[in-house]
């Protein structure tokens, strides 16, 4: 009897293994051990995008730095980009990004890859080329989450910042929520941008 039982157990386990009916789940831990989501054992190099969906990847290599493309960008201008950075809950309550650093990243083939692969897709990317930092503009937000970039050359940019949010966003420990938005400015135009998003 024990011999037959042993045979059936071995046979059953073998069928499950080879037909893929066993589904092992690993928990992805966010900062300080927060549960960020789950993935199968096959996807242990996955990451979560900004909506909390899984993206299967290791480190995405960046395209070669397009020197000619960046060389053609204007160095100075008269435009202004201003606005507020915040996250909001399902009831419309806003949590502002107080005294956080924001930056303007010109839209190029290089930054567009980052936006698509990292910000939208959630993939981890290789380190950015150091030359990129010569083309970024930085500014802090105030205690109400308001910010402004002055002397902006005409062009299209990604406005990027982070909001630190904890219990007020429903998290056990604080998290940095990244927000990016594309915006264009021309001449001495003053452009207002609502840099906000819903809490996942």
Secondary structure, DSSP 8 states (H G I E B T S, - for coil): -HHHHHHHHHHHHHHHHHHT----EEEEE-GGG-EEEEEEGGGTTEEE-TTS-EEE-SEE------HHHHHTS-S---EEEEEEEEEE-TT--EEE-TT-EEEEEE-SHHHHHHIIIIIIT--EE----GGGGGG-EEEE--TTSEEEEEEE-SEEEEEEEEEEESGGGT-SS-EEEEEEEEEEE-TT-EEEEEEEEE--
